[in-house]
Amino acid sequence: MGLMLNVGEASGGVAFLGYRQFQDGSKGPAEMNNLIRQKGDVIIAVNGQSTVGRSFKEVIPKLVEAHMGSEPL
């Protein structure tokens, strides 16, 4: 299922680019829980672990792991 959010590399970190919706138009879990508030917000931690200075490739598995474990970001 996924968190249904788009992220990308920005300013040497990983930034939130927007929410995605399911094909039926329903909101994903990240949007329903208002995990990230503004486009362009830089993700600085996942589950209390800093992501500052980490590459996109390093952060994505942490986001996936957070979702799979149903822990907060």
N, C-alpha and C positions, 0 to 999 in steps of 0.2 A: 504494500500500500504506500508506504513512504510518508514523509512529513508534508509533502506537496508544497515545497518552496524552492525558488530558484536562487542560487548563489553564484557568485563569480569572484574572480581575483580583482582586488582593488586596493590601492595604496599599500601594497606589500602584505595584504591580509586577505581575508575572505569576507565579502560583503553580501548582504541580503539584497536581492534584485526584485523580488516580488513573490506573491503567493501564486500557486497553481490550483486549479480546481479539477475535480474528477470530470469524466466525460458527461455525466448527467448534470453538471453544473454545481454540485454540492461542494462545500468547503472541505479542505483537508484538515488534519489535526493541528498543524502549526497555526493556521489561521483561526480555527475554532477556539484555540487556547490563547490567541493573541501573543504568541511567543516573541515575535519581532514586530516592532511598531512602524518603522519608517523604511522606505527604500533607501538604500545607501548605508544603512547601519552596518557597522563592522562587527562581525562575530568575534568577541574577545575571549570567550570561554565556552566550553561544552562540558557539562557535568562537573563544574568547578576546576577543570583543567584549562590553563591558558592556551589560547590559540594564537596569541600575538607573535608575529614573526614566523609563523608556520606557513608552509605552502598550501595551496589549494588541495593538492594530492594528499597532504597529511591531515587536513581538517575533515574532508569528506568522509573518510571511514569513521571518524569520531561522531559525526552527525548520524550516520547510519547506525552505529552501535548504540547511540543514545535512544534512537527511535525503537530499535529492536528490544532494548531493555526497558522501554517505557519510562525512562528517567527524564527529568526536566533538563532543558538545555542550559 
